Amino acid sequence: MGGAPGTIAGMWRVHRRLARLLAIGFLAAAAAAAAGCGSGDGEPGSPYSPLPTGSSAAPSTQPPATPSTAPTAEVRYRFDSGLSGDVYDEGRRLPLRARAEAGGELRAVPRGTGYAVRFPERCAAGPQAPGCPRAILESGPAGLLNPGTRPVLFGASVRITPAQEAVGANVLQKGFSTAGSQFKLQVDRGRASCVVADARDKRIHVAQAPQPVVDGEWHTLACERRGTRLAIVVDGAQRYEVAVPAELTIDNDEPLRIGGKSLGPGNDQFSGEIDDVYVVIE
């Protein structure tokens, strides 16, 4: 039994060598295949492929979902509990309260299985008239919604009739372009636009959608500032984007306001209905 090739022990050693060679070959082939596939980060067709500039996102009527990584801050308002007392976001982090002047009024109106908020009708005397009804929703101090230079997503669903079209009707706003810094969503002369401004550089950056949304139907409006891009998205399809400085910083002591920039005359009062407001900082 000394291990000669013709013996049982010799044949066993041969079989073990063949098995070892086959295993090495299989592992080498698998490693080569894995190397050819790449990491998927930015590869065409991979889950991480960036959307080319000017391309349209997949149509959607829902606000963007929470990012896959936990956001730095997030507030979402559904208004389904009405307007009695404080109006809380889903995380109960930043309550809103109704404020009104000159006979302005906010009303909770049915929408689907919940409610939306109806704002005062457009004032026939003109937006600067002191007697025009004004009403907004306003938070307390909202430092948690200061994105700095980080990506910020904000938006809402709106319904506006042709008779409610106005100049600079504010959907949501935090801060002012002339003092401090700002991010804002508005429907100006019937077209939705996203606005950002930096405290140090007084240029105002506006991304405006080309098509009007004042047709009496519900529309989903979404803004995204990410790096050097500011984009406006209407009903899930990207419409327009502009370049912004990478160092543009949004950081101010102002509250979050919905439906107008303040309660004073000429407050860019929104007329129509608003629902599903959100701000997400990544």
N, C-alpha and C positions, 0 to 999 in steps of 0.2 A: 504493500500500500504506500510506497515511498513517494507518490505524487507524480508519477509518470503520466504523460498526456492520455494514455489509454485507460488509466485507472479512474475510479469514481471521484477521488479527491481532486485529480487533475482536471477532470471535466467540470467540477464545481468551481474551481478557480477561473477557468475560461469563461463560464457563464457570468461570474461576478464581474470580470473585467468588461465584458460586453454590456452589461447593465449599467456599469459606471459610465462608459463612453456614451451610451444613449442618453443618460440623464444630463451629462454635460452639454451635449448637442442641443437638447430641448431647452435648457436654461439659456444658452447663448442666443437661440432663435427668438425666445420670448423677450430678452433684453433688447435685441435689435428692433423688434416690432414696436416695443414701447418707446424707444428713442425716436422712431419715425413718426409717432403720433403727436409729439410735442406736448406742451403743458396746457394748451387750450386758451391761454391768456392772450386774447387779441387775434387768434387764428380765425380765418374765415370759416363760418359755419359752426364755430364753437359757442358754448353758452356765454362766453365773455366777449364776443365780437362787438366792437363799438358800433353804434348807429352812425352811418356816414352823414356828414353835414348835409342838410337839406332834405334828408329822407324823412318819411312819415313814420310815426310810431303806429303800433297796432291800434285800430279804433277801439275806444272804450268810453262808456258813459259814467264810469265810477272814478272817484278820486284815486290818485296813486296809492298803492298799498304801502304799508310800512316797509322801509328798506330792510334787506336781509340782515344787515348788521344793525345793532340797536342804535337808534338815533340819539343825538345829544339832547334834543328836546323835541316834544311833539304835542300839539293840541289839535283836537278835532271836535267840532260843534255840530250836532245833528238837529238841535232845537225840538226834539220829539217830546220833551216834557213841558213845552209851552214857554211862556215868558213871565210867569209869576215868580217874583223874587230873583235870586241869582240864577244865571244860565251857565251851567257847568259844561266843560269839555268832558270827553270820555274818561280821561284820567283824573278829573277833578283837581287840576293843577292851577288853572287860571280862569276863575269865574268872570262872566260878563254881567253888566247891569244896564238896563234900558235908561237912557237919558233923553229928555225932550225939551224943546223950547217952542214958543209961538204956536201952541196948539198942535205940535207934532205928535204922532202916535205910531207905535209899533204894534202889529197884530200878528198872532200866530194863526196861520191859515193851513188847512189840510193839504198834505201832499203825500200820496201813496198811503202807507199805514202810519205816517207820522205827521210832522208839521214843518212848514217853512216860515220865514219871517217876511211880512209885508211892510214896506217902508212908505213914508208919506208920498202922496202924488206930487208930480212936478208942479212947481209954483208958477202961476200965470204971470205974476208980477216980476219975475226974473229972479235968478239965484241970489243976487246981492240984496234984494229987498229985505229989510229988517223983519217984516211981518210974515215972511214965508215960514211955513211949518218945517221944523227940523227935528229929527230923531235919529239916534245912533245907539249901537251897543258898544260899551267901553269896558275894558278890564282895568284892574289896578296896575301897579308897577309890573312891567313885563320884561325884566332883565333876562329871564330864561329864554326869550325869543330873540336875543341878539346873536346873529350868526357870526359876526366878525367877517373873516374871509372864507368861512366854511360854506359848503353847499347848503342852499335853503330852497325848499319847495313850498309853495303856498297857492291856494286856489279856493274855488267855491263853485256852486251851481247857481245860476241866475235865470230869472224869467223877466223880460222887459218888453213892453208893447211899444209900437212906434210912437204913441203919444207920450211915453215916458222917457224918450230919448233926451239926453242932456249933455252938457259940456262937463267933462271931468267927473262923472258920477263915480264915487269911490265905493268899491266893493269891500276891500279891507286895506288897512294901512297901519304901519308902525313907523313913527318918526316923520320928519319934515326934510325936504330937500334943501331948504334955505337955512336951516339951523340944525346941525347935527348930521344925521344920516337917515336913510329911508329904504323900506321896501313897500311896494304898493301894487294892488290890482285895481284897475278902473275900467269903466266902459265909457270912452270919450267919443261923443258924437256917433254913438252906435257901435263902435268897434272896440273890442277888448284889448287892453295893453297892460304890460308889466313894466314897472318902473323901479330902478334902484339908484341910489345916490350915496356918495361918500362924504364924510364930514370934512375932509381936507381938500378934496377936489370938487368944485361946485358944478361940474358937468352932470347933467341928468341923462341917464341911459334908459331908453324906452324901446321895448320890443312890442310892436303892434300887429295884431292879426289883420289881414286885408279885408275879410268879409264881415259884414254887420251881424249882430246877434240880437237885434231889437225887432223880433218877429212874433212875440207872444209865446214862444216855445221855450222849454228848458234847455239850457246849454251848460256844459261843464267847462270851466275855465281853469287853466293850470299854468303857473309860472315856475320856472326853474332857473336859479342862478347857480352855476357850477363852474368853478375856475374862471375862464375867460369868456364864458357864454351866458347870455340871458335869453331864455326862450319863452314864447307864449304858445300854449297848446289849447286848441278849442275842440271839444268833443272827441278827444283822443287822437287827433291828427295834428302833427306839428305844422304850424303855419308860418312862423317867422322867428328869426333869432338875430341878435346883434352881439358884437364883441364888447366886452367890458374889461377894465384892467384887473389883472390877477390880484393886485394888492387892494382893490376896492373893499373897504371895511364898513360894515353896518353895525353900529353900536350906539345906542341912545337910551335915554331914560323914559321914553314915551310909552304909554300903554298901547295895547292892540285895540284898534277901533274898526267897527264894521258899519258901513252905510254912510260914512262921512268922516272928514278929517277933524272935525270939532263940532261945537254947537253954535258957533257964531255965524252971522250972515255970510253968505258965500262959502259955505262949508263943503262944497262939492257933494251935496246931498244926493244920495241914491234914491231913485224911484223905481219900484218894482218889487220883486221877491228874491230872497237869498236863502240858500240852504247849503249844508255840508261844507262848512268853512274849515280849512285846516292850514296849519303851518308846521313844517317838519324841518328841523335842522340836523344835518348828518354829521 
